[in-house]
């Protein structure tokens, strides 16, 4: 037999268990909350999947990547007097290539030449047809111990120009 679940029109959940107990009605919301709690308890945290610079594509998001900072260039400060915006463009890369990383606000303090960074939940922004790596407020930047890889500087993904094509069906 097993567990058979049906939703009745009066918002109650019928549970039929092959057991000597009679059928009983349980409110739908409590059953759903119990199922949600069981699924969350059984769910294991997955290890983050790290990608390489050469695998980055336009509009990608949820990226985890380890890079070295090669150079830091301050962009003209923007914003108003109440909340000035600090903006820095860094050239970062790994053993497969390099890309421009845009650091904003508190992220600017972490950008020093030669530092090794782990970017969590990063994304690719498009700026004038080229890719820029960025971490927004849902991401995280961690300064890690220096890695032993040498950066491949001849594969700059920010120099590739992309064009958006609209396809109407």
C-alpha positions as CSV (number, residue, x, y, z in Angstrom):
1,X,0.0,0.0,0.0
2,X,2.1,2.9,1.2
3,X,1.3,6.5,1.5
4,X,-1.4,7.9,-0.7
5,X,-2.0,11.7,-0.7
6,X,-5.0,13.5,-2.2
7,X,-6.0,17.2,-1.8
8,X,-9.7,17.6,-1.0
9,X,-11.6,20.7,-2.1
10,X,-12.0,21.9,1.5
11,X,-8.2,22.5,1.8
12,X,-7.5,19.4,3.8
13,X,-5.0,16.8,3.1
14,X,-6.1,13.2,3.3
15,X,-3.5,10.7,4.4
16,X,-4.2,7.0,3.9
17,X,-1.8,4.8,5.8
18,X,-2.1,1.0,5.8
19,X,-2.3,1.0,9.6
20,X,-5.1,0.1,12.0
21,X,-5.7,3.8,12.8
22,X,-8.7,5.3,11.0
23,X,-8.2,7.9,8.2
24,X,-7.7,11.4,9.6
25,X,-7.7,14.8,8.2
26,X,-4.6,17.0,8.6
27,X,-4.5,20.7,7.5
28,X,-2.7,21.1,4.2
29,X,-0.4,23.8,5.5
30,X,1.0,21.7,8.3
31,X,1.7,18.7,5.9
32,X,3.5,21.0,3.4
33,X,5.6,22.5,6.2
34,X,6.5,19.0,7.4
35,X,7.5,18.0,3.8
36,X,9.6,21.1,3.4
37,X,11.3,20.5,6.7
38,X,12.1,16.9,5.8
39,X,13.5,18.0,2.4
40,X,15.7,20.7,3.9
41,X,17.0,18.2,6.5
42,X,17.9,15.7,3.9
43,X,19.5,18.2,1.5
44,X,23.3,18.2,1.6
45,X,25.4,21.3,0.8
46,X,27.1,20.8,-2.5
47,X,30.8,21.7,-2.9
48,X,31.2,24.9,-5.0
49,X,32.2,24.3,-8.6
50,X,35.1,26.5,-9.7
51,X,35.5,27.6,-13.3
52,X,38.5,28.9,-15.2
53,X,38.7,32.3,-17.0
54,X,38.7,30.8,-20.5
55,X,35.2,29.2,-19.8
56,X,33.5,32.6,-19.0
57,X,30.7,33.6,-21.3
58,X,28.5,36.7,-21.6
59,X,25.7,37.0,-19.0
60,X,26.9,34.1,-17.0
61,X,26.1,34.2,-13.3
62,X,26.7,32.2,-10.1
63,X,30.4,31.8,-10.9
64,X,33.1,30.7,-8.4
65,X,36.6,31.5,-9.5
66,X,40.1,31.9,-8.1
67,X,42.2,34.7,-9.7
68,X,45.3,36.8,-9.2
69,X,45.2,40.6,-9.4
70,X,47.6,41.9,-12.1
71,X,46.9,45.6,-12.1
72,X,44.5,48.1,-10.5
73,X,43.2,51.2,-12.1
74,X,40.9,53.7,-10.4
75,X,38.0,54.9,-12.5
76,X,36.7,58.5,-12.1
77,X,34.6,58.7,-8.9
78,X,30.9,58.8,-9.5
79,X,27.8,59.3,-7.3
80,X,26.6,62.3,-5.3
81,X,28.0,64.1,-2.3
82,X,26.0,62.0,0.2
83,X,27.1,58.7,-1.2
84,X,30.2,58.7,-3.4
85,X,30.8,55.6,-5.4
86,X,34.3,54.2,-5.5
87,X,35.0,52.2,-8.6
88,X,38.2,50.3,-9.6
89,X,38.9,48.2,-12.7
90,X,41.4,45.4,-12.1
91,X,43.0,43.1,-14.5
92,X,42.6,39.6,-13.0
93,X,43.4,36.2,-14.3
94,X,44.4,32.5,-13.9
95,X,46.4,30.0,-15.8
96,X,43.9,30.1,-18.7
97,X,43.4,33.8,-19.4
98,X,42.7,37.3,-18.0
99,X,39.6,39.5,-17.7
100,X,38.7,42.9,-16.3
101,X,37.1,42.8,-12.9
102,X,35.0,45.8,-11.7
103,X,35.3,46.4,-7.9
104,X,32.8,48.7,-6.2
105,X,32.6,50.3,-2.7
106,X,34.1,48.1,0.0
107,X,35.6,45.7,-2.6
108,X,38.1,48.3,-3.6
109,X,40.0,47.9,-0.4
110,X,40.7,44.2,-1.2
111,X,42.2,44.9,-4.6
112,X,46.0,45.0,-4.4
113,X,48.4,43.9,-7.1
114,X,49.6,40.4,-6.6
115,X,46.8,39.3,-4.3
116,X,45.0,36.0,-4.9
117,X,41.2,36.3,-4.6
118,X,38.4,33.8,-4.5
119,X,35.2,35.2,-6.0
120,X,32.0,33.5,-5.0
121,X,28.7,34.0,-6.9
122,X,30.3,36.3,-9.4
123,X,28.7,37.3,-12.7
124,X,29.6,38.6,-16.1
125,X,28.4,42.1,-17.0
126,X,28.5,43.4,-20.5
127,X,30.0,46.9,-20.9
128,X,30.2,48.4,-24.4
129,X,30.1,44.9,-26.0
130,X,32.9,43.4,-23.8
131,X,32.8,41.2,-20.8
132,X,33.5,42.4,-17.3
133,X,33.7,40.2,-14.2
134,X,31.8,41.6,-11.1
135,X,30.6,40.5,-7.7
136,X,27.3,42.1,-6.5
137,X,25.9,42.3,-3.0
138,X,24.9,38.6,-3.1
139,X,28.4,37.5,-3.8
140,X,31.6,37.4,-1.7
141,X,35.3,38.2,-2.2
142,X,37.9,36.4,-0.1
143,X,41.6,37.1,-0.1
144,X,43.3,33.7,0.0
145,X,46.8,32.5,0.3
146,X,48.9,33.0,-2.9
147,X,48.5,30.3,-5.5
148,X,51.4,28.8,-7.4
149,X,49.9,29.3,-10.9
150,X,51.3,31.7,-13.5
151,X,48.8,33.9,-15.2
152,X,48.3,33.5,-19.0
153,X,48.3,37.2,-20.2
154,X,47.9,36.6,-23.9
155,X,44.3,35.5,-23.6
156,X,42.4,38.6,-22.6
157,X,38.6,37.9,-22.7
158,X,37.8,41.6,-22.2
159,X,39.2,42.4,-25.6
160,X,36.7,40.2,-27.4
161,X,33.8,42.3,-28.6
162,X,30.3,40.8,-28.6
163,X,27.2,41.9,-30.4
164,X,23.7,41.2,-29.2
165,X,21.5,39.7,-31.8
166,X,17.7,39.9,-31.4
167,X,15.9,37.0,-33.0
168,X,12.2,37.3,-33.5
169,X,10.3,34.1,-34.4
